Amino acid sequence: MPDPFTRLSAQGWVWNAANAAGCIDGLFYSVSADRKTIWFETGAEMDLGGVKTDRGAYRVLGQGPQSIDMAMEQEWRRDDTGDLVWWRLIFVTAETFVWVRSDWHFPQATKPLTACAPIG
């Protein structure tokens, strides 16, 4: 199975598996050559630390065979001790991944994102 950076950037991802056929509301990730930065585009406006945008970036903190640890640029969420949270992206299968926040306890995670392919 390809490494998590290759899998993440090879296709788009959707929160709702029903949208996978056309990548409706898809998220798209690209990875820097040195694998220290991951950029994302949502195609929809979001609030990122008080800034309205449709894109953002993560600083890579580390990786495992099926995961990538990242800190979001302009992160505003904090844990109970006041530290900024970081995120672990974990591939559950080759076609799905979840996010786990640094202050969440296993098995708490986001709902899975599903691989998708844009039409056209």
C-alpha positions in Angstrom: 0.0 0.0 0.0 1.4 3.5 -0.9 2.6 5.7 1.9 0.1 8.1 3.5 1.4 11.2 1.7 1.0 9.6 -1.7 -2.5 8.3 -0.9 -3.6 11.7 0.5 -2.6 13.7 -2.6 -3.6 11.1 -5.2 -7.3 12.0 -5.2 -10.0 14.1 -3.6 -11.8 13.3 -0.4 -15.4 13.9 0.8 -17.0 13.8 4.2 -20.2 12.3 2.7 -19.6 9.0 0.8 -22.7 9.7 -1.3 -20.8 12.6 -2.9 -17.8 10.5 -3.9 -18.9 9.8 -7.5 -18.3 13.4 -8.6 -16.2 14.6 -5.7 -19.0 17.1 -4.7 -17.8 19.3 -1.9 -14.4 17.6 -2.1 -11.2 18.4 -0.3 -8.0 18.3 -2.2 -4.5 18.0 -0.7 -1.1 18.6 -2.1 2.2 17.8 -0.4 5.5 19.8 -0.7 8.5 18.0 -2.1 10.2 17.8 1.3 6.9 16.5 2.9 7.0 19.2 5.5 3.9 21.1 4.4 0.5 19.9 3.2 -1.9 22.3 1.5 -5.6 21.8 1.2 -8.4 23.3 -0.8 -12.1 22.9 0.0 -13.9 24.6 -2.8 -16.2 26.2 -0.2 -15.5 29.1 2.2 -14.7 28.2 5.8 -13.7 30.1 8.9 -10.0 29.3 9.6 -9.1 31.1 12.9 -11.3 34.1 12.1 -10.2 34.3 8.4 -12.7 33.4 5.6 -10.9 31.2 3.1 -11.2 28.1 0.9 -7.7 26.9 1.5 -5.2 26.3 4.2 -2.0 24.4 5.2 -0.6 22.0 7.7 2.9 21.7 9.0 3.9 18.0 9.2 5.1 16.9 12.6 5.7 13.2 11.8 4.4 10.2 10.1 3.7 6.5 10.6 3.0 3.7 8.0 -0.7 4.7 7.9 -0.7 8.1 9.5 0.5 11.7 9.3 0.7 14.1 12.4 0.1 17.7 11.5 -0.4 21.2 13.0 -2.8 23.4 11.1 -1.6 26.8 10.2 -3.8 29.4 11.9 -5.1 26.8 14.4 -7.2 28.4 17.1 -8.5 25.4 19.0 -6.8 24.6 22.3 -6.7 21.6 24.6 -7.6 21.8 28.4 -4.1 23.0 29.2 -4.2 25.8 26.8 -1.9 24.3 24.1 -2.9 24.4 20.5 -4.1 21.1 19.3 -2.5 19.1 16.5 -4.1 16.5 14.2 -3.3 12.8 13.3 -4.7 11.7 9.9 -5.1 7.9 10.0 -5.9 5.8 7.0 -8.5 3.2 8.1 -8.5 1.7 4.6 -6.9 2.6 1.3 -10.1 4.6 0.5 -10.9 6.2 3.9 -9.2 8.2 6.6 -10.2 9.8 9.9 -8.8 12.8 11.9 -7.9 12.4 15.5 -7.3 15.5 17.6 -4.3 15.5 20.0 -6.6 15.9 23.0 -9.1 13.2 22.1 -9.0 9.8 23.6 -9.1 6.7 21.5 -11.3 5.7 19.7 -12.7 9.3 19.4 -12.2 10.5 15.8 -14.0 12.4 13.1 -16.3 10.6 10.8 -14.4 9.0 7.9 -13.5 10.9 4.7 -13.9 8.8 1.5 -11.8 8.9 -1.6 -13.4 10.5 -4.7 -12.6 11.3 -8.3 -13.7 14.7 -9.8 -15.7 14.5 -13.0 -14.0 16.1 -16.0 
